[in-house]
């Protein structure tokens, strides 16, 4: 689902995309694990890149060049994010913030045949670092491999006034982009099997938290 963005939204998307391209060109990035993600893409396996909402903005630049579906909200803010997605070569799909099962159905439809997808697992409205059921259920139903993704930066601005603690690395900072080991969620994990769903929710939360710690430790 999408809608025609306003002139203001198109301008903000262009400005943010340009600024992010310029800023990312100054970063000194160490990359670990992305080769495994790309190898699965090359094999034709559909993959999810799953990350915390507060980390999403730098990933537009750090993961560019890969065809992926990105979900964002059906709102003025979502219009801007959708525009940024297009500037970096991604396919945006806008969904209502509280769409529930209807949004899950739209996500399922959009992902059929898609090679890759990036999802903020605690988005779009939080709570902070609370893994939602949607990505787990969709990976189980559609056979997507899951790769947790994060970054750490030596210097960055963290907006503690936002629920997601939005993080944007500083110019010329040293960074680590870290992609974890692939996770294959078996069929049948969903609302009809709440124990299995809870177990996989806890596992994914633990994997992302551990990846965050490892990325920070790699910076020294």
Steps between C-alpha positions, in 0.01 A plus 500: 500500500626849421373849436612805312746693719474874546762735358629551855540124551685464169733786590572362849567154356745646249676712764528211748626264230764744381615575854518130583702423187748776581521404865542129431784573258699630798446196724780247552302177507612151594255242362453151639251235388349678201658246264278226642192714444605571141579133436145403593364772273713370214361149559147636463404449865264772627649678802396736775739760640359564849617791716390737776297803390751746645771362272319518166617830348872420442401159361346670195854591395692207647287236323428683175533314172273215610144462373281494806149581614483748789186554708414842634192676632213644300557853629676825418814370669465173313479693172846642570644161594347345187670769293835427666449131422452579131812718489703204630341247264261328742129432448290667772166363616295731723269350762264638762670528841230300679398276212525172692415192295405714199853643486645154550300383198633787289854419611449136407377598155787745441762244600394223264779489242709768673871414530555689824332717760617732775283521812539692825378233741386743770340748257323703401391630842680289757532429784878526493669170411174304522508243217169486313345173381463605133855438374519165679165382370576613145844336499336178617219512243699616197832324560715811538838455666556751779820701545527732801681823406646783704770766505705677762675835463785654697320835493130547433199707597234308692162668540388394848179698455372248245355164598747315273812695610572589139873481424693681227879457476715812487707609204833319454432260784615142518220244472426128502222349286422157634275232347430202723468133413197396300195374687245267343161515670305178443149492352203542730635768735222753554203601713360148489815378678563766767769306687712458186437863403615620842810282485600640161421855613735460795768342283492782245514759778802324647674473162459873430615601847804272476582641157482855639744409776738330257498800263579736790780273622654491151543877513723453806 
